[in-house]
Amino acid sequence: MITVKVTRRGQTTIPVEIRKKLGIKEGDELLVEATRNGVLFKVIPKIEELAGVDSKFGSTEEVKREVESLRREY
C-alpha cells in the first residue's frame, strides 16, 4: 500500500508503479467513486481497446454508444 497526499486544490498523484501496472497514461480518464471505506478509481476503457467490436455493432456511432453505455456501468 502506498500513501499519497492531497494538495490544496484537491489533487493527488497516482504513483508510477500503479500507473504502469494499470497502463494509465496522461490524458486517460478515470471514474471516481466515493465508497464506504474511501475513494475508488476505475480506469475507463479506451475505444482502441475495443478494436474489432465495430464488426459486432456495425458502425462507429454504434460502437461509441456502446462504449458510453459501458462507461456508465463502471
QUIWO-V399304 format. One record per pair of residues at least 24 apart in sequence whose C-alpha atoms are under 7 Angstrom apart, sorted by the first residue. I is the first residue (numbers start at 0). GAP is how many residues later the second one is. If there is no record, write none. Layout:
# QUIWO-V399304
i=(I,I)
gap=(GAP,GAP)
This chain:
# QUIWO-V399304
i=(43)
gap=(27)
